[in-house]
Amino acid sequence: MNITEKFEKLGVDNAPGQEVHHRDEDLPAKGEPLPGVPVDFSHGDVDAHPPIPGALQTFVHGFYEGGRQAYTEYRGKGSSRKDLAEKLSVLTGSPIDPEKEIILTPGTQGALFLAMGANIARGDKVAFVEPDYFANRKMVEFFEGEKVPVFMSWTKREHGSGLDLTTLEKAFQDGARLFLFSNPNNPTGAVCSREEMEKIASLSRTYGVTVIADELYARQMYDGASFVHFSGLANKPDNLLTIIGPSKTESMSGFRLGVAFGTPALIRRMEKLQAIMTLRCSGYNQAVFADWLSEPEGWLATRVAAHQAIRDGLLEIFHQGGMEAASPRGGSYLFVRLPKLEVTLAQFVSLLRVQANVTVTPGTEFGPQFTDWFRINFSQDHDKAMDAAARIVRLKDRYRKEK
């Protein structure tokens, strides 16, 4: 693979905020535009769900600390690591050493890149879930690893995520020494059961596999469900890295804050890579970590309840409109299946944006086989989201293929 091919595989046109890259001249438009307020389902609306109270004031205080805050250790300011290690130890049920087992990163995306770069050499087999976060597959390709997809039957699950554990073990038997997955899953909202996680942990120990667990939405669970942290298992993997941060549930994505914690050797490699990539998590922004996991009483429950109401309303609209979507148990994503259309998925996504003022992410970002699916982030204003979903259904009806 030459350098041009390597970067062509990354693709950015369907990432949040990248609509400027689209060319819509040849769309097969049918009917009049559907009026409505623009809604961008490719990412959450931090105006509808503002950041943790006091975050701005904490940032300003950090700014006025000057150089002490701007130039921290590569793995992050010591006092911030200590505070986060204590709070994350309580959250996960597992002690974290602030000196050896945690690193602060420029967003959880930064943590993921560092984790992948610290674990993949050319030709390494990497097991990952499909569907799962779109960057996972792209990063394996970028670091020239060999992709080993493990499928998840999330729509047929009785409990848990529906991850194919038999295929996962076969991947480990065939030489995959790294496994990464998001839990809750992005894009489906499926959540691994304790039994699934204990099986993953057991397999990883048997075959000597490193596990990267993306738990970004671990605090946003619905219907009273609890979340089991991988690092809190008694038989957790020997080499485990957990990625988490305040960017999504807490609407703090603009601060670009991420955390990774786990095996000291993995953290050391990530620090060395961060030292030549970004130096550190943005210095001034690190101060805002102090507000995370320290929100006012009742704040998180209120936020989760608001998102559950949006989830339920959208599911009702899509189901009544003849579209398939499993109810997410966590996170803020819906993965929705379209009926057969007269247009391609890429065309329908563009038509939604042009004719209905609605932006969604095509399912092919999460696996090449998902040509009838799209993802939405439902962290939106409730009423605007409902209206936008109704427009999706109406546009779908325009382009539905006759039986």
Rosetta blueprint (number, residue, H / E / L):
1 M L
2 N L
3 I H
4 T H
5 E H
6 K H
7 F H
8 E H
9 K L
10 L L
11 G L
12 V L
13 D L
14 N L
15 A L
16 P L
17 G L
18 Q L
19 E H
20 V H
21 H H
22 H L
23 R L
24 D L
25 E L
26 D L
27 L L
28 P L
29 A L
30 K L
31 G L
32 E L
33 P L
34 L L
35 P L
36 G L
37 V L
38 P L
39 V E
40 D E
41 F L
42 S L
43 H L
44 G L
45 D L
46 V L
47 D L
48 A L
49 H L
50 P L
51 P L
52 I L
53 P L
54 G L
55 A H
56 L H
57 Q H
58 T H
59 F H
60 V H
61 H H
62 G H
63 F H
64 Y H
65 E L
66 G L
67 G H
68 R H
69 Q H
70 A H
71 Y L
72 T L
73 E L
74 Y L
75 R L
76 G L
77 K L
78 G H
79 S H
80 S H
81 R H
82 K H
83 D H
84 L H
85 A H
86 E H
87 K H
88 L H
89 S H
90 V H
91 L H
92 T H
93 G L
94 S L
95 P L
96 I L
97 D L
98 P L
99 E L
100 K L
101 E L
102 I E
103 I E
104 L E
105 T E
106 P E
107 G H
108 T H
109 Q H
110 G H
111 A H
112 L H
113 F H
114 L H
115 A H
116 M H
117 G H
118 A L
119 N L
120 I L
121 A L
122 R L
123 G L
124 D L
125 K E
126 V E
127 A E
128 F E
129 V E
130 E E
131 P L
132 D L
133 Y L
134 F H
135 A H
136 N H
137 R H
138 K H
139 M H
140 V H
141 E H
142 F H
143 F L
144 E L
145 G L
146 E E
147 K E
148 V E
149 P E
150 V E
151 F E
152 M E
153 S L
154 W L
155 T L
156 K L
157 R L
158 E L
159 H L
160 G L
161 S L
162 G L
163 L E
164 D L
165 L H
166 T H
167 T H
168 L H
169 E H
170 K H
171 A H
172 F H
173 Q H
174 D L
175 G L
176 A L
177 R L
178 L E
179 F E
180 L E
181 F E
182 S E
183 N L
184 P L
185 N L
186 N L
187 P L
188 T L
189 G L
190 A L
191 V L
192 C L
193 S L
194 R H
195 E H
196 E H
197 M H
198 E H
199 K H
200 I H
201 A H
202 S H
203 L H
204 S H
205 R H
206 T H
207 Y H
208 G L
209 V L
210 T E
211 V E
212 I E
213 A E
214 D E
215 E L
216 L L
217 Y L
218 A L
219 R L
220 Q L
221 M E
222 Y L
223 D L
224 G L
225 A L
226 S L
227 F L
228 V L
229 H L
230 F H
231 S H
232 G H
233 L L
234 A L
235 N L
236 K L
237 P L
238 D L
239 N L
240 L E
241 L E
242 T E
243 I E
244 I E
245 G L
246 P L
247 S L
248 K L
249 T L
250 E L
251 S L
252 M L
253 S H
254 G H
255 F H
256 R L
257 L E
258 G E
259 V E
260 A E
261 F E
262 G E
263 T L
264 P H
265 A H
266 L H
267 I H
268 R H
269 R H
270 M H
271 E H
272 K H
273 L H
274 Q H
275 A H
276 I H
277 M H
278 T L
279 L L
280 R L
281 C L
282 S L
283 G L
284 Y H
285 N H
286 Q H
287 A H
288 V H
289 F H
290 A H
291 D H
292 W L
293 L L
294 S L
295 E L
296 P L
297 E L
298 G L
299 W H
300 L H
301 A H
302 T H
303 R H
304 V H
305 A H
306 A H
307 H H
308 Q H
309 A H
310 I H
311 R H
312 D H
313 G H
314 L H
315 L H
316 E H
317 I H
318 F H
319 H H
320 Q H
321 G L
322 G L
323 M L
324 E E
325 A E
326 A L
327 S L
328 P L
329 R L
330 G E
331 G L
332 S L
333 Y E
334 L E
335 F E
336 V E
337 R E
338 L L
339 P L
340 K L
341 L E
342 E L
343 V L
344 T L
345 L H
346 A H
347 Q H
348 F H
349 V H
350 S H
351 L H
352 L H
353 R H
354 V H
355 Q H
356 A H
357 N L
358 V E
359 T E
360 V L
361 T E
362 P E
363 G H
364 T H
365 E H
366 F H
367 G L
368 P L
369 Q L
370 F L
371 T L
372 D L
373 W E
374 F E
375 R E
376 I E
377 N E
378 F L
379 S L
380 Q L
381 D L
382 H H
383 D H
384 K H
385 A H
386 M H
387 D H
388 A H
389 A H
390 A H
391 R H
392 I H
393 V H
394 R H
395 L H
396 K H
397 D H
398 R H
399 Y H
400 R E
401 K L
402 E L
403 K L
